[in-house]
């Protein structure tokens, strides 16, 4: 009889224990489901807010005619604070058939000399150099910023420069900015803060659109390599003109040019003169 009672008690304990474990497991599943649902709701809300913002931008600017066109319009950041003896070096990678190469000598030199730089990278270059891009994004010496999707001048009415036709309307301006932003965010987890268009030309309406999308427009005050067309001597001469607060623009996607040779000498010269180099976001 005692054996029978003992067996019944054991069965009850086992059954109760299983029931409790089952309850815990069900609670855990429910909790995870709630978290998943909440996460999805937050994602959907964020996407909806972004869609509403873009619709609002389109409505606000679709019928506005631009009156200005250039590189140095109001809203374009062409200088940094000149209170300190600092210069911002920016390098573009434009992508495309003739622009998707990688001048690793420039990057290796900057890394070795601990000279920081802001890299403006186009979607096409990223697609052709994805592993290199990811490695650059992990290097604290460099800041990754947005150089557009198709490397077009930023216009709301197809304004062109250097025989390159600009974006055609407000939606096209948004696409040029957002599509590359999405790619950069997907690969780095970070949203760019600065935008520089292909050719660095803008109308004032497209500048306002970029600002509404949360961007600062990056210009320049020193043309360091003329779109990677300058000779070594020209690069040295132009970059050596830099003073406190200047923003230098050059390129790291044309290894067959003379940008590396010229920058190397000019930047060392500037450093000996007491200048320091900073990223735009510093």
VENSUL-V555470 format. One record per pair of residues at least 24 apart in sequence whose C-alpha atoms are under 7 Angstrom apart, sorted by the first residue. I is the first residue (numbers start at 1). GAP is how many residues later the second one is. Records with the same first field share a line. If there is no record, write none. Layout:
I: GAP ; GAP
This chain:
57: 152
58: 112 ; 113
61: 109
62: 108
66: 137 ; 138 ; 139
68: 135 ; 136
69: 132 ; 133 ; 134
70: 131 ; 132 ; 133
71: 129 ; 130 ; 131 ; 148
72: 147
73: 131
75: 132 ; 142
76: 141 ; 142 ; 143
77: 140 ; 141 ; 142
78: 140 ; 141 ; 142 ; 143 ; 169
79: 141 ; 142 ; 166 ; 167 ; 168
80: 165 ; 166
81: 164
82: 162 ; 163
84: 160
85: 159 ; 190 ; 191
86: 158 ; 159 ; 189 ; 190 ; 191 ; 192
87: 157 ; 158 ; 159 ; 160 ; 188 ; 189 ; 190 ; 191
88: 29 ; 158 ; 159 ; 160 ; 189 ; 190 ; 191 ; 192
89: 28 ; 29 ; 158 ; 159 ; 160 ; 188 ; 190
90: 27 ; 28 ; 29 ; 158 ; 159 ; 160
91: 27 ; 28 ; 29 ; 158 ; 159 ; 160 ; 161
92: 27 ; 28 ; 29 ; 158 ; 159 ; 160
93: 27 ; 28 ; 29 ; 32 ; 158 ; 159 ; 160
94: 27 ; 28 ; 31 ; 57 ; 159
95: 27 ; 29 ; 30
96: 28 ; 29
99: 154 ; 155
100: 25 ; 28 ; 153
101: 152 ; 153 ; 154
102: 150 ; 151 ; 152 ; 153
103: 149 ; 150 ; 151 ; 152
105: 155
106: 146 ; 154
111: 30
115: 162
116: 25 ; 26 ; 161 ; 162 ; 163
117: 24 ; 25 ; 26 ; 161 ; 162
118: 24 ; 25 ; 26 ; 161 ; 162
119: 24 ; 25 ; 26
120: 24 ; 25 ; 26 ; 27 ; 76
121: 24 ; 25 ; 26
122: 24 ; 25 ; 26 ; 27 ; 29
123: 25 ; 26 ; 27 ; 57
124: 25
134: 53
137: 51
143: 136
144: 48
145: 47 ; 48 ; 49 ; 50
146: 34 ; 35 ; 46 ; 48 ; 49 ; 50
147: 48 ; 49 ; 50 ; 51
148: 28 ; 29 ; 32 ; 49 ; 50
149: 27 ; 28 ; 30 ; 31
150: 26
151: 46 ; 47
152: 45 ; 46
153: 44 ; 45 ; 46 ; 47 ; 48 ; 49
154: 43 ; 47 ; 48 ; 49 ; 52
155: 47 ; 48 ; 51
156: 50
173: 33
194: 24
220: 27 ; 28 ; 29
221: 25 ; 26 ; 27
222: 24 ; 25 ; 26 ; 27
223: 25 ; 26 ; 27
224: 24 ; 25 ; 26
225: 25 ; 34
227: 24
228: 26 ; 29 ; 31
229: 28
230: 28
231: 27
232: 26 ; 27 ; 29 ; 30
233: 29
235: 24 ; 27 ; 28
236: 26 ; 27 ; 29 ; 30
239: 27
240: 26 ; 30
